[in-house]
Amino acid sequence: MEGTGHPIVDDALYVGTVVASNGLVWHVYLDARLAREVVLP
């Protein structure tokens, strides 16, 4: 996981966004180079 403004890997797959009750927001990515099997809805 990387903070806002930090680079992510080129093969990152966007999974979704999480908004916590305290207002923090995370954008979740999967490193496709490390994934053997990916199942997305």
C-alpha positions as CSV (number, residue, x, y, z in Angstrom):
1,M,0.0,0.0,0.0
2,E,1.3,3.4,-0.9
3,G,0.2,6.8,0.3
4,T,-1.2,9.6,-1.8
5,G,1.2,10.9,-4.3
6,H,3.5,7.8,-4.1
7,P,4.1,5.8,-7.3
8,I,2.4,2.4,-7.7
9,V,3.6,-0.4,-9.9
10,D,2.8,-0.2,-13.6
11,D,0.7,-3.4,-13.6
12,A,-1.5,-2.4,-10.7
13,L,-5.2,-3.4,-11.1
14,Y,-7.7,-1.1,-9.4
15,V,-9.9,-3.1,-7.0
16,G,-11.9,-0.5,-5.2
17,T,-12.1,2.4,-2.8
18,V,-12.6,2.2,1.0
19,V,-14.0,5.1,3.0
20,A,-13.5,4.8,6.8
21,S,-15.9,6.3,9.3
22,N,-13.2,8.7,10.4
23,G,-12.9,10.1,6.9
24,L,-9.8,8.4,5.7
25,V,-9.9,7.0,2.1
26,W,-8.0,4.2,0.7
27,H,-7.8,3.2,-3.0
28,V,-7.0,-0.5,-3.2
29,Y,-4.8,-1.9,-6.0
30,L,-3.6,-5.4,-6.7
31,D,0.0,-5.9,-8.1
32,A,-0.9,-8.0,-11.2
33,R,2.7,-9.3,-11.4
34,L,2.2,-11.1,-8.1
35,A,-1.3,-12.4,-8.6
36,R,-1.7,-15.9,-9.9
37,E,-5.5,-15.8,-10.2
38,V,-7.6,-12.7,-10.0
39,V,-11.4,-12.9,-9.6
40,L,-13.1,-9.5,-9.8
41,P,-16.9,-8.9,-9.7
